[in-house]
Amino acid sequence: MFKLIFILIFSSTLFAKNEFIFGYRAFFQNGIISDEKFNISKAMLDQNRYSTQICSIKFKEIKNTPTLELLIKNREKLLECFLNQKIHSRYFLDSINLSSQTTTILSIAPTKFKVERADGVLDIFLE
């Protein structure tokens, strides 16, 4: 038991400090959202290959707030950044007895990104 706790604590220090993985998926049926999944987590490996800044997110500076928590609180702004970059959507139309039913799937594949934090601004970078 002690070994497991030590491994978990030690491995948490190995995670990349300012790199995260983001993924999103939403299902719309007849224009109404029926399911939404928003995932964000820390990346395990550090890459240092980021060059393109896709957006900046402004936030109210609160002392000692972890970057992951700030990203979750500003998830709408983060989603907007990624929707402008990498988007994949599917559209289905089923017609039964002169009534139609539409299904749209909007998804963003899990994407690794880097965050630089300074003076109330989160700068988001992609490869």
C-alpha positions as CSV (number, residue, x, y, z in Angstrom):
1,M,0.0,0.0,0.0
2,F,2.8,2.4,0.9
3,K,4.5,1.7,-2.4
4,L,1.4,2.5,-4.4
5,I,1.0,5.9,-2.5
6,F,4.6,6.7,-3.1
7,I,4.4,5.9,-6.8
8,L,1.3,8.1,-7.2
9,I,2.9,11.0,-5.4
10,F,6.1,10.6,-7.3
11,S,4.4,10.3,-10.7
12,S,2.4,13.5,-10.2
13,T,5.7,15.4,-10.1
14,L,6.6,13.8,-13.5
15,F,3.7,15.3,-15.4
16,A,4.4,18.2,-17.7
17,K,3.8,21.4,-15.8
18,N,2.1,23.5,-18.4
19,E,1.0,21.0,-21.1
20,F,-2.6,19.6,-21.2
21,I,-4.8,17.4,-23.4
22,F,-8.2,18.7,-24.5
23,G,-11.1,16.8,-26.1
24,Y,-14.7,17.7,-26.8
25,R,-17.8,15.9,-28.2
26,A,-21.4,17.1,-28.5
27,F,-24.4,15.3,-29.9
28,F,-27.3,17.4,-31.3
29,Q,-30.7,15.8,-32.3
30,N,-33.1,18.0,-34.2
31,G,-31.1,21.1,-33.2
32,I,-31.2,20.3,-29.5
33,I,-28.0,19.2,-27.6
34,S,-28.5,15.8,-26.1
35,D,-25.1,14.9,-24.8
36,E,-21.9,16.9,-24.2
37,K,-18.5,15.7,-23.1
38,F,-15.7,18.1,-22.2
39,N,-12.3,16.5,-21.2
40,I,-9.2,18.3,-20.0
41,S,-6.2,16.7,-18.2
42,K,-2.5,17.2,-17.7
43,A,-0.2,15.7,-20.2
44,M,2.3,13.1,-19.0
45,L,5.2,14.0,-21.3
46,D,6.8,17.3,-22.1
47,Q,7.3,18.1,-25.8
48,N,8.7,21.7,-26.2
49,R,7.6,21.7,-29.9
50,Y,4.9,24.3,-29.7
51,S,5.0,27.2,-32.1
52,T,1.6,28.5,-33.1
53,Q,-0.4,30.6,-30.6
54,I,-4.1,30.0,-31.2
55,C,-5.6,32.4,-28.6
56,S,-5.3,34.2,-25.3
57,I,-7.7,33.8,-22.5
58,K,-8.1,36.6,-20.0
59,F,-9.0,35.8,-16.4
60,K,-9.2,37.4,-13.0
61,E,-6.0,36.6,-11.2
62,I,-6.5,34.6,-8.0
63,K,-3.3,33.8,-6.0
64,N,-2.1,30.1,-6.1
65,T,-4.9,28.9,-8.5
66,P,-3.6,25.9,-10.5
67,T,-3.6,26.4,-14.3
68,L,-5.8,23.3,-14.8
69,E,-8.5,24.8,-12.5
70,L,-8.4,28.1,-14.5
71,L,-8.8,26.2,-17.8
72,I,-11.8,24.3,-16.4
73,K,-13.4,27.6,-15.1
74,N,-12.9,29.2,-18.5
75,R,-14.0,26.1,-20.5
76,E,-16.2,28.1,-22.9
77,K,-13.4,30.3,-24.0
78,L,-11.1,27.3,-24.3
79,L,-13.7,25.5,-26.4
80,E,-14.0,28.6,-28.6
81,C,-10.2,28.6,-29.2
82,F,-10.3,25.0,-30.4
83,L,-13.4,25.3,-32.5
84,N,-11.6,27.9,-34.6
85,Q,-8.7,25.5,-35.2
86,K,-9.6,21.8,-35.3
87,I,-13.1,20.8,-35.9
88,H,-14.8,17.7,-37.1
89,S,-18.5,17.4,-37.5
90,R,-20.8,14.7,-38.9
91,Y,-24.4,15.2,-40.0
92,F,-27.0,12.5,-40.4
93,L,-30.6,12.9,-41.7
94,D,-33.1,10.1,-41.3
95,S,-36.6,10.4,-42.9
96,I,-39.4,8.1,-41.7
97,N,-43.0,8.6,-42.7
98,L,-42.5,12.1,-44.0
99,S,-40.9,13.2,-40.7
100,S,-37.2,13.9,-40.6
101,Q,-34.8,13.5,-37.7
102,T,-31.3,15.1,-37.8
103,T,-28.3,14.2,-35.8
104,T,-25.1,16.3,-35.7
105,I,-22.0,15.2,-34.0
106,L,-19.4,17.9,-33.2
107,S,-16.1,16.6,-32.0
108,I,-12.6,17.8,-31.3
109,A,-10.1,14.9,-31.2
110,P,-7.9,14.9,-28.1
111,T,-5.3,17.5,-28.7
112,K,-2.1,18.3,-26.8
113,F,-1.5,22.0,-26.1
114,K,0.8,24.2,-24.0
115,V,-0.3,27.0,-21.7
116,E,1.9,30.0,-20.8
117,R,0.5,32.0,-17.9
118,A,1.3,35.7,-17.2
119,D,-0.5,38.6,-15.6
120,G,-4.1,37.4,-15.9
121,V,-3.7,35.9,-19.4
122,L,-3.4,32.3,-20.5
123,D,-1.7,31.9,-23.9
124,I,-2.6,28.7,-25.7
125,F,-0.1,27.1,-28.1
126,L,-0.3,24.2,-30.6
127,E,2.3,22.4,-32.7
